[in-house]
Amino acid sequence: MIARHLWPLRRCLAKPASPNASSRPFHHVSGDFVTKEPGNTRIVTRIIPMLIGNPEEAYVMVPAAIGQAMQAASINEKPRGQYSTIDRIPLIFHHRTRHFAPAESLYPRLIVPQDLRGTVDGNTTSQETLWLFGKTHSITLDETADAEFVLESYKSHLQLNCVSENLKD
């Protein structure tokens, strides 16, 4: 039985997490974040820390500042899928050069040290999603178990925000 003063929290906690959610391994690596200075042709490359999955997996985690910079460059991109919000930005992963970029722009680019699950059906690019929540931001290959895992994390994030707001009252 839930105490009467906690009843507003029930709607936040109504849906349990998916049974498919599991843990994921993290490997600390460095990548290159390549930007083009505004009104200029100067290209700037910074080495950044990131977390990446095993070679058969399709996710990368980057510092929030990198996710926010990618978001700023993707202002005209339209999110895809059921959970389309400002917390999701579509990206393209280029398998040959191992970099992420907005679909309509060459910069900024995030270059990673390994391919993500290889090419599919001979394609040289894949649709990815940048998830803009939490202390680190995640990039996942669309329609994979890794994307489902981050989606479940995102749902938990939303539920916990709801609980946190109700506790403030």
Salt bridges, closest charged atoms under 4 A:
GLU37 OE2 - ARG42 NH1 2.88
ASP115 OD1 - HIS95 ND1 2.62
ASP142 OD2 - ARG80 NH2 2.75
ASP146 OD1 - ARG24 NE 3.01
GLU152 OE2 - LYS155 NZ 3.31
GLU165 OE2 - LYS168 NZ 3.12
